[in-house]
Amino acid sequence: MNGPRKPGPAAPGPSRPGSLVARPGYEVGYAKPPDHSKFRKGVSGNPRGRPKGTKNKLPALNEERMKAIILEEAYRTITVRDGTKNVTVPIARAVLRSLAVNAVKGQHRSQRLFSELLASVETSNRTTYDEWLKTAIDYKIEWDRELDRRKRLGIIDAPAPLPHPDHVVIDIRAGTAKIVGPATREELAEWEKWIERRKIFEEELEDYQQMLEDATEDTEIAFLKAEIAQTEKILRIIRQALGETE
């Protein structure tokens, strides 16, 4: 029995703009995208996204990631209003500034917290400085004894200490200690260069002063006085760099 014939596949016609066209023998459909929209092997589909494997990566045993995050956030800069202008400051400074302002306004909790923070910082700084002062005094005493021992025994080939105890200046009245000389081999090399330069400029200064005594013409006298002033200025800078006092 003959019934109505089903329509066959439509003859291929010109593609509409934007239509998907598959290569011959390749069916486009579910889970089968056209070639041009496939991900290419070795090419990320999200090149600016999170690096592979970082989502659930645990910190190494020697890492303290939370501390790192806290420090990063504490020193991340933000823009805040300061009087009539905007300023960019780290978050830690912004928080402390807000705390200090509230303390000045009379908020007792802010006053107490700010006072405790200030006392804690000052105590910590003082403790650190006291330890440094004690270390400097002990260092100077021990090396003075060692150098005296070397001198008595005639030891001249032993390496000199860095820093030299003569360069560790202790002010007991002020409770301070400072190093006015080289403390490392690199600084020692630089120090020796400055000493050599000082010697050269000192010799030049003596020559200029001698020439000034013998000069008779006004232009020559003016020139030599200018050179002397410039050389003395350079020597002051060098002596300051070497920690020498006038």
C-alpha positions in Angstrom: 0.0 0.0 0.0 1.4 3.2 -1.1 1.1 6.1 1.4 2.4 9.6 1.4 6.1 9.7 0.8 8.3 11.2 3.5 10.3 14.2 2.5 14.0 13.3 2.0 17.0 15.4 3.1 17.1 18.9 1.8 19.6 19.6 -0.9 22.6 21.6 0.4 22.3 25.2 -0.2 24.3 28.3 0.5 25.2 28.8 4.2 23.7 31.6 6.1 26.0 34.0 7.8 27.0 32.7 11.3 25.8 29.2 10.6 27.9 26.2 11.7 29.4 24.2 8.9 31.1 20.9 9.6 33.7 19.2 7.5 32.4 16.3 5.4 31.9 13.2 7.4 32.0 15.0 10.8 28.7 15.4 12.6 28.1 18.5 14.6 26.0 18.1 17.7 26.1 17.4 21.4 29.7 17.1 22.7 30.8 17.6 19.1 31.6 21.3 18.5 32.8 22.6 15.2 36.5 22.5 14.6 37.1 26.3 14.9 35.6 26.4 18.4 37.5 23.5 19.9 40.2 24.0 22.6 43.6 23.6 21.1 46.0 21.1 22.7 48.5 22.9 24.9 46.7 26.2 24.8 44.8 27.4 27.8 41.2 28.4 27.5 41.7 30.9 30.2 45.3 32.2 29.9 44.7 34.9 32.6 43.1 32.6 35.1 44.4 30.9 38.2 47.5 28.8 37.6 46.9 25.1 37.3 47.0 23.2 40.6 46.8 26.3 42.9 43.2 25.9 44.1 43.8 23.3 46.7 47.5 23.4 47.0 48.7 23.0 50.6 51.5 25.2 52.0 54.9 23.5 52.4 56.1 22.6 55.9 58.4 25.6 56.0 55.7 28.1 54.8 53.5 30.2 57.0 51.0 31.3 54.5 48.6 33.0 56.9 51.3 35.3 58.2 52.3 36.1 54.6 48.6 37.0 53.8 48.3 39.1 56.9 51.4 41.1 56.1 50.4 41.5 52.5 47.0 42.9 53.6 48.5 45.0 56.3 50.8 46.8 53.9 48.4 46.9 50.9 47.8 50.6 50.1 44.4 52.2 50.0 43.2 55.7 49.5 41.7 57.5 52.5 40.6 61.0 53.2 43.0 63.2 55.1 41.5 66.6 55.8 40.7 68.1 52.5 42.7 65.7 50.3 43.0 62.0 49.5 46.2 60.2 50.4 47.5 56.7 49.7 48.7 54.8 52.8 49.1 51.2 53.9 46.1 49.6 55.6 48.1 49.2 58.8 48.8 53.0 58.9 45.2 53.8 58.1 43.9 51.6 61.0 46.4 53.1 63.5 45.6 56.6 62.3 41.9 56.0 62.8 42.6 54.5 66.2 44.7 57.6 67.2 42.0 60.0 66.0 39.3 58.2 68.0 41.6 58.3 71.1 42.0 62.0 70.7 38.2 62.4 70.4 37.9 60.8 73.9 36.9 57.3 73.1 38.2 55.4 76.2 38.6 52.1 74.5 40.6 53.6 71.7 42.7 55.5 74.2 43.5 52.4 76.2 44.3 50.3 73.1 46.5 53.0 71.6 48.4 53.5 74.9 49.0 49.8 75.2 50.3 49.6 71.6 52.6 52.5 72.1 54.0 51.2 75.4 54.5 47.8 73.8 56.5 49.2 70.9 58.6 51.5 73.1 59.4 48.6 75.5 60.4 46.3 72.6 62.6 49.0 71.0 64.3 49.7 74.4 64.9 46.0 75.0 66.4 45.6 71.6 68.6 48.7 72.0 69.8 47.6 75.5 70.8 44.2 74.1 72.7 46.0 71.3 74.5 48.3 73.8 75.5 45.3 76.0 76.7 43.4 72.9 78.8 46.4 71.8 80.4 46.9 75.2 81.3 43.2 75.5 82.7 43.2 72.0 84.9 46.2 72.6 86.2 44.9 76.0 87.0 41.4 74.6 88.8 42.6 71.5 90.7 45.2 73.4 92.0 42.4 75.6 92.8 40.2 72.6 94.7 43.0 70.8 96.7 43.7 74.0 97.6 40.0 74.2 98.7 40.0 70.6 100.9 43.1 71.3 102.5 41.5 74.3 103.3 38.3 72.5 104.5 40.1 69.3 101.7 38.6 67.1 101.5 40.7 64.0 100.2 38.4 61.3 96.7 37.7 62.9 93.8 39.3 61.0 92.4 42.5 62.5 88.8 42.3 63.9 85.9 43.8 62.0 84.7 46.1 63.2 87.9 47.3 65.1 87.2 47.9 68.8 88.5 51.5 68.3 85.6 52.0 65.9 83.0 51.0 68.4 82.1 54.2 70.2 80.3 53.8 73.5 78.6 56.8 75.2 77.7 55.7 78.7 76.0 59.0 79.6 73.7 58.9 76.7 73.5 55.1 76.7 74.4 54.8 73.0 76.8 52.7 71.0 77.7 53.2 67.3 80.2 51.9 64.8 82.2 54.6 63.1 84.4 52.3 60.9 84.1 49.4 58.6 82.2 46.3 59.8 82.7 44.0 56.8 85.4 43.1 54.3 83.6 45.1 51.6 83.3 48.1 53.9 86.9 47.8 54.8 88.0 47.9 51.1 85.8 51.0 50.6 87.2 52.5 53.8 90.8 52.1 52.7 89.9 53.8 49.4 88.6 56.8 51.2 91.7 56.9 53.4 93.8 57.0 50.3 91.7 59.7 48.8 91.9 61.7 52.0 95.7 61.5 51.8 95.8 62.7 48.2 93.5 65.7 49.0 95.5 66.6 52.1 98.7 66.7 50.0 96.9 68.8 47.4 95.8 71.2 50.1 99.3 71.6 51.4 100.5 72.4 47.8 97.8 75.0 47.3 98.6 76.7 50.6 102.3 76.8 49.8 101.5 78.2 46.3 99.2 80.8 47.9 102.1 82.0 50.1 104.2 82.6 47.0 101.5 84.1 44.8 101.6 87.8 43.9 99.0 88.3 41.3 95.3 88.9 42.3 93.9 86.4 39.8 96.3 83.7 40.9 95.5 84.4 44.6 91.7 84.3 43.9 92.1 81.0 42.0 94.2 79.4 44.8 91.8 80.5 47.5 88.9 78.9 45.6 90.8 75.7 45.1 91.7 75.6 48.8 88.1 76.1 49.8 86.9 73.4 47.5 89.6 71.0 48.7 88.7 71.7 52.4 85.1 71.0 51.6 86.0 67.6 50.0 88.1 66.7 53.0 85.3 67.5 55.4 83.0 65.1 53.5 85.6 62.4 53.5 86.3 62.8 57.2 82.6 62.7 57.9 82.3 59.5 55.9 85.2 58.0 57.9 83.5 59.0 61.1 86.2 61.4 62.1 85.4 64.5 64.2 86.8 67.9 63.4 
